[in-house]
């Protein structure tokens, strides 16, 4: 899928949607949208990715961090899996693009 057809690109800085409920549990977390009733469970890796959405790091920056942490995983797989994860969160409105990109 070309970047222009995607909700999220590698250049985007994401932030948690402040209207969502984020509840950390022992081995993961839940995201809840009180407006739609959507609920999503995040495993520990998902929580880490979600918490890296600080409005300063781009999706590409986060992919670079993951590549350093998991050098045994192919670069294309890290990029594809991370993009897929953020696309899903954005589609459910759990993250939004930051207006204050400060890279």
N, C-alpha and C positions, 0 to 999 in steps of 0.2 A: 504494500500500500504506500503510495507516495506521501511524503510529509504533508503536502497541502491538504490531503484528505483526512489527516489524523487530527484528533482532538488535541493531542499533546505532541510537541516536537522536542528534540534534544536541546534547543535553545531556550525553552520555557523554564521559568522559575515558578515552582508551585508552592502554594501555602494551604494548610488545612482550612476548610470552610468553617468559619467560626460559628455557624448555625448548627453544626453537627455535634453529636455527643461522641466523645472518644473515651472509652473506659478500658484501662489496662487491666489485664488479668495475669495470673501466674506465668502462663506460657504463650501469651498473645494479647489480643485486644479486640474489642468490638467497636465498630463505627455504626452509629444509628442516626438516621434522618427523621426527626420528629414530624416533619411536614409530609413525608411520603410513607413512612413506616419501613423504609429500606434498612436492612441490617446486613452488615458484612463482618465476618470474622477475619482477623489478620493473625497469621502465625508470627513467631518471633522475628523472622526475616522481614515480613511485611510491616511489622511495627517499626523496625529500624528504618526501612525505606520511608515510611510515612513521617517519621520524626525528622528525617533529613530534608523534608519539604519546609524550608525555613524562609523562602522568598529570596534567598541570596544565592543558593546553589541552583545551577541549571540541571535539567534532567541529564544532560551530558556529563556534568561534573559528578553527579551521583553514580552514573555508569562507570566513570573512571575510578571512583573510590571502590566500587565493587570489583572491578577488574584487578585492583591491587590486592584486595582482600581474598579473592578467589582466583588466583592466577592459573589454576588447573582447568578452569572452565573457559571454553572458547569465547573469544571476544564477541562474535556475532550472537551467540546464545545469551550472554549477559545483557547485551543491548536489546535483543528482542524480548526477553523475559521481563526486563525492567520497563520497557516501553509498554508492553501488554498490561503489566500491573498498574502503571499510572493511567493508561487509557481507561481501564476499568474503574478506577477511583474517580477519574474526571467524569466519566459517563454517568456515574451515580451521584455526582455533585459533592463528593467527599473532599476533593481538593479543587482549587481554582488557580488560575494563573495570577501571579503577583503583578501588580501594576508598578511596583517599585523595584524593577530589576537592577540589582547592584552587584554585577560580577566584577 
